[in-house]
């Protein structure tokens, strides 16, 4: 049986009001220096449960704390957490 983790409490303590495809989701917005195949430099990163953003893809719109962003890259970590590399619109 696959292991499933409930991250609800973790994200409830730090989350900003966020919507993706009209759905309210919880997560943590941070800025960090990243180097990936598509972007490098300081970028906003939204970390959330992967199950909350099924099918999230490059170019999707996401609004975090009333600020509009575009998803530039998705980084699932294999444990149920998804990092979305964002760019302000």
C-alpha positions as CSV (number, residue, x, y, z in Angstrom):
1,X,0.0,0.0,0.0
2,X,1.5,3.4,-1.0
3,X,2.4,5.8,1.8
4,X,0.3,9.0,1.9
5,X,1.0,12.0,4.1
6,X,-1.5,14.6,5.2
7,X,0.3,18.0,4.9
8,X,-2.8,20.1,5.8
9,X,-1.6,21.2,9.2
10,X,1.8,22.2,7.9
11,X,0.5,24.4,5.1
12,X,-2.3,25.9,7.3
13,X,0.3,27.6,9.5
14,X,2.2,29.4,6.7
15,X,-0.2,29.8,3.8
16,X,-1.2,32.8,1.8
17,X,-4.6,33.1,0.0
18,X,-3.9,31.3,-3.3
19,X,-6.0,30.3,-6.3
20,X,-5.0,28.1,-9.2
21,X,-7.5,27.5,-12.0
22,X,-10.2,29.0,-9.7
23,X,-9.4,26.6,-6.9
24,X,-8.3,27.7,-3.5
25,X,-5.2,26.0,-2.4
26,X,-2.8,26.2,0.6
27,X,1.0,26.6,0.4
28,X,4.0,28.6,1.3
29,X,5.4,31.4,-0.9
30,X,9.2,32.0,-0.6
31,X,11.9,33.6,-2.7
32,X,15.2,31.8,-3.3
33,X,18.0,31.6,-5.8
34,X,17.5,28.7,-8.2
35,X,19.2,27.4,-11.3
36,X,17.1,25.1,-13.5
37,X,16.9,24.3,-17.1
38,X,14.6,27.2,-17.7
39,X,15.4,30.0,-15.1
40,X,18.1,31.2,-12.8
41,X,18.2,33.9,-10.2
42,X,15.9,34.9,-7.3
43,X,12.4,33.7,-8.0
44,X,9.2,33.2,-6.1
45,X,8.6,29.6,-5.2
46,X,5.2,28.3,-4.1
47,X,5.4,25.0,-2.2
48,X,2.2,23.0,-1.8
49,X,0.7,19.5,-1.8
50,X,1.1,18.0,-5.3
51,X,-2.5,16.6,-5.0
52,X,-3.8,20.2,-4.8
53,X,-2.4,21.1,-8.2
54,X,-2.8,18.0,-10.4
55,X,-1.8,18.8,-13.9
56,X,-0.1,22.1,-13.0
57,X,2.0,23.1,-16.0
58,X,4.3,25.8,-17.3
59,X,2.2,28.9,-18.3
60,X,-0.6,28.3,-15.9
61,X,-1.8,31.4,-14.0
62,X,-1.7,31.4,-10.2
63,X,-2.6,34.2,-7.7
64,X,-0.8,34.2,-4.4
65,X,-1.7,36.8,-1.8
66,X,-3.4,39.0,-4.5
67,X,-0.4,38.9,-6.8
68,X,-0.7,37.3,-10.2
69,X,2.1,34.9,-11.3
70,X,2.8,32.5,-14.1
71,X,4.1,29.0,-13.4
72,X,7.5,28.7,-15.1
73,X,8.4,25.2,-13.9
74,X,6.9,22.5,-11.7
75,X,9.1,20.4,-9.4
76,X,7.4,17.5,-7.8
77,X,9.6,16.0,-5.1
78,X,8.2,12.5,-5.1
79,X,6.9,12.7,-1.5
80,X,3.6,14.5,-2.3
81,X,5.1,18.0,-2.3
82,X,5.2,20.3,-5.4
83,X,7.4,23.3,-5.8
84,X,6.1,25.8,-8.4
85,X,8.7,28.2,-9.8
86,X,6.8,31.4,-10.5
87,X,7.3,34.6,-12.4
88,X,5.3,37.8,-11.6
89,X,3.0,38.9,-14.4
